[in-house]
Amino acid sequence: MIQAFVQIEAEPSRVQDLIEELAGMELDSSVIKQVYAVTGRCDLIALIESPNITSLGD
């Protein structure tokens, strides 16, 4: 199992909604474990778990 952080840009009005919508979402064999609001170039950072690097890229 590997973990990766993914930066996400979002409309400011959607940040809170996306935190709730994305947390726990499954993408093929990867799972979004946690989502954090941040300041700077991106608006959100998501922690994703995947069985391997190939699955993470999908």
Phi, psi and omega in degrees: 000132176242157177238147178215149173258132180241129178272139183230130172265137182216160172294135182307324181288345182259353187305307183297317178298319181293325177304314181287320182290322186278326183301124179088354181294139177257134179236104187053247180256006178261154180229134173278111185277318182212152177226132182236139171277138181222168174250157180120210183296324179250166184255332181223152170232129180248136174265121184242136174250138181215150182292333180200171184294327179295316178295325179297320180290338180283000000 
